[in-house]
Amino acid sequence: MTTRNGACGEMAETDEKPGNWDGAEGGTPTLFPVLLFLFLLCASLALWRHEARLQTNITQENFTRVTERINQALNERLGNFERLLFAVKGMFSHAAYVGRQEWRSFARATDYSNNYPGIDTLGYVAAIPQDRLEAFLKERRVEWSDFTITPPGQRESYALMTHLHPPPNVGTSLIGLDLATIPEHWKAMEEARDSGQSVMIGKPKDAALWSGDDLLLFLPVYGLNKPIETTEERRAALDGWVVAKIAPQRMFEGIAQPKDDIDVDVFDSAGPDEVELLFDTTPENLQRSLEAESTFIRSEEILIGGRRWLARYSSTTRFEAQNAHDAPWLILIIGGGLSAALPWGLYLALSGRQRATHLAEEMAQAYRRSEQRFKAIADYSYDWESWIGTDGKLRWVNPAVERMVGYSAAMCMSMEDYPLPIIFEDDQDKVRQHLTAALNSDQVHDVEVRLKCHNGHILWGGLSYQPIFDAHERFIGSRWSVRDITERKKIEHSFQESNKELENFAYVASHDLQEPLRMVIGYNQLLAKKYKGQLDADADQFIEFSVDGALRMQRLIKDLLQYSRVGTRGRPLEPTNMEQTLDVALANLSLAIEESGAVISRSALPPVLGDQGQLVSLLQNLIGNAIKYRKPDLAPEISVSFVEESEFCHFVVTDNGIGIEPVNFERIFMIFQRLHGPGQYEGTGIGLAICKKIVERHGGRIWPQVGANGGCEFHFTLQPASLPPTTEEYN
């Protein structure tokens, strides 16, 4: 476009006159339109070629994205096969004997025919040496009275099929079949035994377990607590093999969706000269792919069971047609038409060029807008993604909604008040508020809501949304994303229940220990009072140690009881005056402040949402520690201040005491953890643990820092009184 504008500018500045169009007067006026025609034609061809390359690159990106998803799904399915075999291996390696009913229950529980598409049969082959055969048959025939070895005869060792699901058809002899007598099977089983890895075989000539195009996958099972580092150790530790019969056609079904329009060909290579087609989604496209007639082709190598598979992805004619665009040809046609019309008149050519330029710019802008909308919400995502327009109506939803909650995209598009029918009733008001906020270009991340599935099940989802703007920065709607967080919520609930049980246990234990401990202390004190001085010095000292130990235990139990009461006996959070709370804490510490000569300074403190009794304990512990851990030759100087923040109330307690090394910043909040030896400072080491628990109960956090004067600063945050509690515990 810039080149054509330059050319016209040069023509406008020339002194030549148009003259006759037939070139009768020197031919220059006729030559100029011809040159202009050639120039514009070349420019149109260049623009057409550029646009064609751009469209090819976009189609290539679409092809790569789709094939990467298909290849990832294929690898995940093959990985699931081996995980299933390892689960069977775990059952047989940990059990001395697996009965028929136990085996059937396990096979039904895994539901492998549905959960692991492609595995048609699952079984176990026992490795039995000759000297254990008689005991093995005796044990096996207790449950299988008709258990016989096929083919009969004595051998050094046997590989007997003992478990099979689904059960074999009437008239077959697979149970009791000695796979060691089948060379192709035995060769693969020996390789698996010696390598410790799974081994897959293709179609053997003697297909004892075979039908059609099936494959067999063997996984060795070794005895527990036996060394398996070397080949000899693996042979000695072998118990048997897990075997799975795999139908390739079923295994690959569902990997590529019909809407993908991608041909998937999977080849099996057992050796340099042995290549076999396992699966083909579009047989009519195979020859086209092999002869490289497909525009886009990609190959990926997959290793499984010692075999090398080649997954070949190629575009179908339908894929190429759907991703084809008319823009390059439209540009070529328009450019060619304008180039042909220009020679018939300079003024008509100029106006035609201007109109063509304007049209091309509008087309480019329309294309950019549509591309931005397309890229705003990815169609292929494992999260439930949707686009809600500025009128609150659903514009687009991805297929993940059906995988997550059972509603198809068509069902969602037909909803008048999407997504409320999929939201649990108690959470619908919350979602309505967020729908209103989204229309105002707001954005939110990970709002927890409950989802009502189409089958009636309830899931937890993390809801996020953000505004979408077009190329002109105009708001065109919002992108909504929902992620399944059900498992995370289950784990959180389990942790909460465990914490409550532990807190109740600590409270009951410490409370019930009070009475027997008071009896121990009382009788020890009676002994000390009645017999002190009447026995020898050692006896007096032993009684003193006993009384002192019991008193220390009583202090520990009282502190533990106080610690447990933070979570179990706290009052509901309500607006609390921190000035009055600090006054109460200082009054409780008045004797210690007077004896130590401590100087307390304070700033204005805002009201917070809290339990005043626990907040008094919090301030009393922090100020009491500042007095206790003071420098021997220096009066304590303690400051309680407030730091302005937007979301939380930030408080700081500062002292000029002995301080804390940064390496101990985490340790000081652990229960009964002391940084000083017995006798140096009073206390049980639980005070800061109680402070941390109180702050966390109030939805804040607490942390220490090294003070400017070598002392210590304790920072903690609380919720302002104007906000509701942020934790579920107090809702």
C-alpha positions, 0 to 999 in steps of 0.5 A: 500500500505504501509503495502504491501511494509513493508511485502516485505521488511521483506522477502528480509531480511530473510536468508531462501532460496526458496527451492521447491514449493511443500514443500518437504523440510520442507514446509517453502518455500511453506508456505511463498507464501501462507501467502503472498497470504492471506496477499495481499488478506486481503489488497485488501479486506480492500482497496476495502472496503475503496474505497466502503465506499468512493464512498458511501459517495460521492453518499450520498453527491450528494443525500443530495445536490439534495434533499436539492435543491428540498426541498428548491424549494418546501418550496419556492413554498408553501411560494409563495402560502401564499404570493399570498393569502396575496396579495388578502387579501390586495386588499379586506381589503383596498378596500370598494368594489371590482368590477367584472372587477377589480377582473378579472384584478387583477387575470389576472395580477398575472397570478397565473396559471403560476406563482404559479403552483398548484393554479387552482382557486382563490376566495373571500368569504364575511362574512355577518351577517343577519342584513347587508344581505339586504344592501349587496344584494342590493350593489351586484346586481348592478353589478350581477343582478342574484346574489342569495344565495345558498341554500336559507333561513335565517341564523344568518350569511352567508359566501358567495362566491362573487368572483371566478377566473376563472369564474365558468362553465355554470350551476354551482351555486358557486357565491352566495354559502353559504359555512357556510352550508357545515360543512367541509368548515365552520369548517376550515373557523372558525378555520382560523377566530379565529386563524388569520392564513391560514387553509387547508382542504383535501377532505371533503365528501361534495365537493362543490368546489372540483374535484379529489385530490384538496385541499382548503386553507382559509386565513381570511381577517379583516377590517383595523384599527380594533383590532385583538388581541383576538378571540372575536376581530377577530370575530368582525373584520372579513370581509371574507376569501380568498380561493384558490383551489390547485391541488397537482399534479400540485403544485409539478410538476417541483420541481424534475427534471427528471435528478435528478433521485430522487423519491419524495413522499409527504404525508398529515397528517390531524391527527394521523391516517389520512395519505394520499399520495398527490404526487409521482414522481415515482410511481413504486419506492413508494413500494421500498421506503416504504419497505426501499429498497432504499439505500438513504432515507431522510424525511422532515416535512412541515407545511402549513395551519395547516396541517403537510406534510411529504416529503420523498425523496428516491434514485431510482435504476437509481440514484444509478446506475449512481452514482455507480463506478467500482473502488472498484470492479476493485481494488478487481479484480486486488488485487485478481488476483495478490494475486493468481499469487504470489504463483507461483513464488517469483520474478513474485510475486514481479514484479506483486506487483510493477506493481499493486502498480504503476497501483493503484497509477495512478488510484488514481491520475486520480480519484483525478484529475477528482474529482477536476475538478468536484468540481471546478465548481458546477453543481447546482448554481443559477448563470450562471457558465461555464468552459472555457479551455486553448484554449478558448473553452467552456468545460461546462456550467450549466443550469442557463444560460437558466433560465437567458438569454434563451440559452440552454446549448447545444446552448452555447456548439455549439457557436464558440466564446462563450460567445460573442453572449450573450453579448451586442454589445457595451460590446463585446470588453470589454469581449474579453479583459477579455477572453484574461486575463483569458487565462493568469490565471488572475481573476476579480470580478463583471465586469458589462456587458450587456447581450442579452437574446435569446428573445431580452431583455437586462439584466445587469450581474456581470461577474467574473472569476478565474483560475482553476488548477489541482492536479499538479498546472497546469492551465487547464482553467478558471471558469466564473460566471455571476450574474443577477444584473438588479434590482440593476442597476435599483435602481442605475439609479433611485438614480442617476436621483433623485440626479440630480433632487435634485441638479438642484432644489437646483441650480435653487432655490438658483439662483432664490432667489438671485434677490428678496433677493438683493431687500430686502437687498437694501431696508432694507439698505435704511431704515437704512440709511434714518431713523436711529436716527429718530425713537426710539431705538427699531426701529433702532434695528429692522432695524439692525436685518432685515439687518443682517438676510437678509445678513446671508440669502444671504450668505446661498443661495450663499453657497447653490448655490456653493454646487449645482454647484459641481455636475451641473457646474463642468468641465470634469476631466483632468490632473491637476497640484496640485502644481499650484492648491495649489498656487492658493488656498494660493493666495486666502487666502493670507490676512487671512494667513497674519493676522493670522500669519499662517505658511504653509509647503508643500511637493511635490504634484503629478498631478491628474485627476481633475477639477482645479477650484473645487480642488482650492475650496477643498484646500481653504476650508480645509486650510481656516478652519485650519486658522479659527479654530485656538487656540487663543494664538497660530499661525496656523501651517498648512501642506499640504503633499502627502502619497504614495499609489499604486492606489490613490493619498493620500493627508493630510492637518494637523493643530494645531488648536482646533481639532474635537471630533471623535464623530462629524467626520460624522456630520461635512460633513452634510450640514449646520451643525455647531459645534459652536454657532452663533457668535463664528466663521463665516460661514454657515456650508457648507464648508466641505459638499462641500469638500466631494462632490468635492472629491466624484465627483473625485472618491475619499473619504475624512475623518478626524483624530485626529492630533498628536498635538491635532489639526486635519488631513483631508485625501482625495484621488484623481485619478492619472493623468495617469488613466481614470475616475473611475465613469460613470459620467465622461465617 
